[in-house]
């Protein structure tokens, strides 16, 4: 059986550089409709150092002490999949052609420079669940614990967990095939995390 994985960003010990949207930015789910027909983010992100203190997270503009500021999967305040051009290219080179994805470019400022990253967005809601084994919320119909259908997901190298519209369009976590995972690992992409997911 083919393996599939939840693909997200990874924190680093000793502080991490997170790309923060401007303070007055809408919450991620409210912002989604503003991004429907754009291919570039309407604002720029700024890198902020996050460390854990006794009273919670501490934000600082001083990025010193962080081993690697620019990660291929960039942690960010919107919890979007913000990826480097290198990671974007790896994904594009491993698509089946049925995923229906597009990209929004994003400018990130940090440490005296600016880099262009890319946010992965789905154009269509993908049918990927094993509905008999997925656990749903009886009141809302939302997915509590997804179980993916191998027959359905084998058509995709990257896919999303179905959620209430429009959150599936830019999900907080991506699901990827074992082939794509191995391609990402081979190129030693940074800031990435993989967690095996349930497929039947």
C-alpha positions as semicolon CSV with decimal commas, in nm:
position;residue;x (nm);y (nm);z (nm)
1;X;0,000;0,000;0,000
2;X;0,119;0,351;-0,079
3;X;0,189;0,578;0,218
4;X;0,063;0,934;0,248
5;X;0,171;1,205;0,488
6;X;0,052;1,527;0,648
7;X;0,309;1,786;0,537
8;X;0,355;2,098;0,752
9;X;0,615;2,345;0,875
10;X;0,846;2,257;1,163
11;X;0,954;2,465;1,462
12;X;1,320;2,480;1,556
13;X;1,471;2,465;1,906
14;X;1,611;2,793;2,036
15;X;1,377;3,020;1,844
16;X;1,228;3,026;1,497
17;X;1,181;3,297;1,234
18;X;0,811;3,333;1,157
19;X;0,672;3,544;0,872
20;X;0,419;3,782;1,026
21;X;0,144;3,953;0,831
22;X;0,080;4,322;0,918
23;X;-0,099;4,373;1,251
24;X;-0,425;4,487;1,089
25;X;-0,451;4,182;0,859
26;X;-0,775;3,984;0,873
27;X;-0,776;3,636;1,023
28;X;-0,676;3,361;0,778
29;X;-1,031;3,239;0,711
30;X;-1,168;3,594;0,666
31;X;-0,883;3,681;0,430
32;X;-0,954;3,388;0,197
33;X;-1,222;3,560;-0,012
34;X;-0,989;3,858;-0,069
35;X;-0,738;3,621;-0,230
36;X;-0,977;3,451;-0,472
37;X;-0,852;3,612;-0,792
38;X;-0,504;3,733;-0,701
39;X;-0,166;3,583;-0,782
40;X;0,028;3,806;-0,542
41;X;-0,034;3,875;-0,173
42;X;-0,170;4,230;-0,119
43;X;0,078;4,290;0,166
44;X;0,431;4,191;0,267
45;X;0,536;3,965;0,553
46;X;0,812;4,048;0,802
47;X;1,023;3,788;0,977
48;X;0,990;3,788;1,356
49;X;1,188;3,576;1,601
50;X;0,964;3,362;1,822
51;X;1,092;3,211;2,146
52;X;0,909;3,048;2,434
53;X;0,920;3,239;2,763
54;X;0,762;3,177;3,102
55;X;0,450;3,368;2,998
56;X;0,421;3,226;2,648
57;X;0,561;3,323;2,308
58;X;0,798;3,619;2,287
59;X;0,819;3,816;1,961
60;X;1,133;4,003;1,860
61;X;1,262;4,179;1,549
62;X;1,615;4,068;1,645
63;X;1,677;3,753;1,438
64;X;2,019;3,680;1,588
65;X;2,071;3,335;1,730
66;X;1,855;3,161;1,470
67;X;2,059;2,902;1,283
68;X;1,864;2,925;0,960
69;X;1,635;3,222;0,903
70;X;1,507;3,131;0,555
71;X;1,339;2,789;0,558
72;X;1,190;2,613;0,256
73;X;0,861;2,575;0,447
74;X;0,823;2,913;0,615
75;X;0,631;2,920;0,944
76;X;0,391;3,218;0,940
77;X;0,121;3,397;1,137
78;X;-0,156;3,292;0,896
79;X;-0,060;2,922;0,912
80;X;-0,059;2,908;0,530
81;X;0,168;2,673;0,332
82;X;0,430;2,937;0,239
83;X;0,702;2,763;0,039
84;X;1,034;2,855;-0,117
85;X;1,082;2,852;-0,493
86;X;1,289;2,534;-0,450
87;X;1,003;2,355;-0,273
88;X;0,749;2,493;-0,520
89;X;0,953;2,349;-0,808
90;X;0,980;2,007;-0,642
91;X;0,602;1,993;-0,598
92;X;0,538;2,106;-0,956
93;X;0,776;1,842;-1,091
94;X;0,586;1,566;-0,908
95;X;0,223;1,657;-0,979
96;X;-0,008;1,410;-1,153
97;X;-0,190;1,698;-1,324
98;X;-0,519;1,630;-1,146
99;X;-0,457;1,830;-0,827
100;X;-0,579;2,166;-0,955
101;X;-0,333;2,390;-0,774
102;X;-0,207;2,742;-0,833
103;X;0,033;2,975;-0,656
104;X;0,021;3,315;-0,489
105;X;0,357;3,491;-0,457
106;X;0,443;3,649;-0,123
107;X;0,720;3,894;-0,034
108;X;0,895;3,828;0,296
109;X;1,132;4,080;0,454
110;X;1,396;3,985;0,705
111;X;1,757;4,041;0,805
112;X;1,796;4,330;0,561
113;X;1,671;4,147;0,252
114;X;1,353;4,046;0,075
115;X;1,272;3,706;-0,070
116;X;0,982;3,577;-0,277
117;X;0,792;3,277;-0,146
118;X;0,482;3,100;-0,277
119;X;0,150;3,004;-0,118
120;X;-0,014;2,688;-0,254
121;X;-0,385;2,727;-0,331
122;X;-0,631;2,464;-0,455
123;X;-0,873;2,561;-0,734
124;X;-1,120;2,282;-0,666
125;X;-1,251;2,079;-0,375
126;X;-1,097;1,733;-0,402
127;X;-1,291;1,414;-0,332
128;X;-1,043;1,221;-0,117
129;X;-1,220;1,085;0,192
130;X;-1,319;0,732;0,281
131;X;-1,655;0,855;0,409
132;X;-1,736;0,529;0,589
133;X;-1,424;0,545;0,805
134;X;-1,389;0,923;0,847
135;X;-1,523;1,059;1,177
136;X;-1,754;1,356;1,125
137;X;-1,905;1,609;1,366
138;X;-2,270;1,506;1,386
139;X;-2,390;1,864;1,434
140;X;-2,186;2,048;1,171
141;X;-2,086;1,770;0,933
142;X;-1,723;1,883;0,961
143;X;-1,437;1,633;0,956
144;X;-1,299;1,547;1,300
145;X;-1,062;1,265;1,204
146;X;-1,007;1,215;0,831
147;X;-0,954;0,875;0,674
148;X;-0,851;0,900;0,311
149;X;-0,948;0,659;0,035
150;X;-0,646;0,507;-0,141
151;X;-0,851;0,467;-0,456
152;X;-0,918;0,842;-0,456
153;X;-0,587;0,988;-0,333
154;X;-0,367;0,782;-0,566
155;X;-0,470;1,034;-0,834
156;X;-0,291;1,314;-0,646
157;X;0,063;1,395;-0,530
158;X;-0,067;1,670;-0,304
159;X;-0,419;1,716;-0,168
160;X;-0,613;1,885;0,110
161;X;-0,844;1,776;0,390
162;X;-1,200;1,877;0,299
163;X;-1,316;2,160;0,526
164;X;-1,586;2,420;0,532
165;X;-1,545;2,664;0,242
166;X;-1,319;2,837;0,186
167;X;-1,055;2,693;0,421
168;X;-0,973;2,399;0,193
169;X;-0,844;2,642;-0,071
170;X;-0,537;2,738;0,135
171;X;-0,514;2,467;0,403
172;X;-0,294;2,488;0,711
173;X;-0,152;2,145;0,625
174;X;-0,100;1,963;0,299
175;X;-0,121;1,589;0,240
176;X;0,137;1,440;0,007
177;X;0,233;1,109;-0,153
178;X;0,533;0,903;-0,047
179;X;0,695;0,983;-0,382
180;X;0,670;1,357;-0,322
181;X;0,792;1,317;0,037
182;X;1,102;1,134;-0,085
183;X;1,168;1,402;-0,349
184;X;1,149;1,673;-0,079
185;X;1,381;1,478;0,150
186;X;1,628;1,408;-0,132
187;X;1,666;1,782;-0,193
188;X;1,717;1,839;0,182
189;X;1,440;2,097;0,214
190;X;1,440;2,277;0,548
191;X;1,161;2,350;0,796
192;X;0,952;2,051;0,689
193;X;0,761;1,795;0,896
194;X;0,592;1,472;0,787
195;X;0,333;1,272;0,978
196;X;0,192;0,951;0,837
197;X;-0,181;0,974;0,775
198;X;-0,457;0,713;0,761
199;X;-0,544;0,574;0,418
200;X;-0,767;0,276;0,349
